[in-house]
Amino acid sequence: MGYKTNYDLTIKTRRNKEVPPELVEDLIAEIRSQNDEAQFAFQTNGRCSGEGASWYHHEMHMRAFSKAHPDFLFILHGQGEGRGSPEPDIWNKYFLGGKMQAEKAKMQINPFDPTKLE
């Protein structure tokens, strides 16, 4: 039994604009056909499959896929099981032209502010 993550894949243009739904479906179908783990990670519309997946090499696969499709920004959102960590395992990874930017969600509690006392 591996670590499960729920994945969502969104595709935008290089300039972060919307992509026609039929083109999104074609790109998602292509990555799912090239990669068994991606098939289990998300559905044909890019949304989470519902059961989570163990796609351990998603960074390598998405880098290669984005390099093959440099006109698109691929946004992979992940929400892991979070076991054993006080921080949530929620992140976005942005892939463009074979490069990646990773951003983790941050849990924050605001400091005391006496003006907020009720």
JOGILIN-V816054 format. One record per backbone hydrogen bond with DSSP energy under -1.0 kcal/mol. CO is the residue of the C=O (numbers start at 1). NH is the residue of the N-H. E is the energy in kcal/mol with one decimal. If there is no record, write none. Layout:
CO|NH|E ; CO|NH|E
This chain:
4|81|-1.1 ; 5|53|-2.4 ; 6|79|-1.8 ; 8|77|-3.0 ; 10|75|-3.2 ; 12|73|-2.7 ; 13|16|-2.5 ; 17|13|-2.7 ; 20|24|-2.1 ; 21|25|-2.6 ; 22|26|-1.7 ; 23|27|-2.4 ; 24|28|-2.6 ; 25|29|-2.5 ; 26|30|-2.0 ; 27|31|-2.3 ; 28|32|-2.4 ; 29|33|-1.9 ; 30|34|-1.5 ; 31|35|-1.0 ; 35|39|-1.5 ; 36|40|-1.2 ; 37|41|-1.5 ; 38|42|-1.8 ; 41|49|-1.2 ; 43|46|-1.9 ; 46|9|-2.9 ; 47|43|-3.2 ; 53|5|-2.2 ; 54|56|-1.0 ; 55|58|-1.4 ; 57|61|-2.4 ; 58|62|-3.0 ; 59|63|-2.4 ; 60|64|-2.0 ; 61|65|-2.4 ; 62|66|-2.7 ; 63|67|-1.9 ; 64|68|-1.7 ; 69|72|-1.7 ; 71|14|-1.6 ; 73|12|-2.7 ; 74|95|-2.8 ; 75|10|-2.5 ; 76|93|-2.6 ; 77|8|-2.0 ; 78|91|-2.4 ; 79|6|-2.4 ; 82|85|-1.3 ; 88|90|-1.3 ; 89|80|-3.4 ; 90|105|-3.4 ; 91|78|-2.6 ; 92|103|-2.8 ; 93|76|-2.9 ; 94|101|-2.2 ; 95|74|-2.6 ; 96|99|-1.7 ; 99|96|-2.1 ; 101|94|-3.1 ; 103|92|-2.5 ; 113|116|-2.3 ; 114|117|-1.2
